[in-house]
Amino acid sequence: MHAGQNTLKGSHISLHQTHSLPPRDLTELKDILTRRFQTRDLTAAYKAQFWTRRRQRSEDIPTYVDALQKLAEMAWPLLDLLATDEMVNGQFLNRLDSHELQVQVTATGVRQIEDLMRIARSLEAIEGQEAGHG
């Protein structure tokens, strides 16, 4: 370690590997330390919540996806952003309200979450209009 370089070493990662030092504010420091020192039990609980989280009836798609992203970040704090996004995308598609909607959204071949959300909202609106006319 170089002179003047402060790190909090752990079993597999050091604080300076995940963020630039010093932290910009107390909130960033708290976030860094929470992710670094959270217990395995808490991580396991977040993983379980991620895999079982369903969209609430009153919850819009962006709110649901935001919740999935936060759970993924807490469940897998060391996973890179690309891998986390892939997990969120997959879980979002798997938890769409109907199998028909899952098939339609998946068939578009879209991979970006913003595009997936836009397509799902559009298809839900169409399904809602058809249900209202039937």
Order of alpha helices (4+ residues) and beta strands (2+ residues): alpha-alpha-alpha-alpha-alpha-alpha-alpha
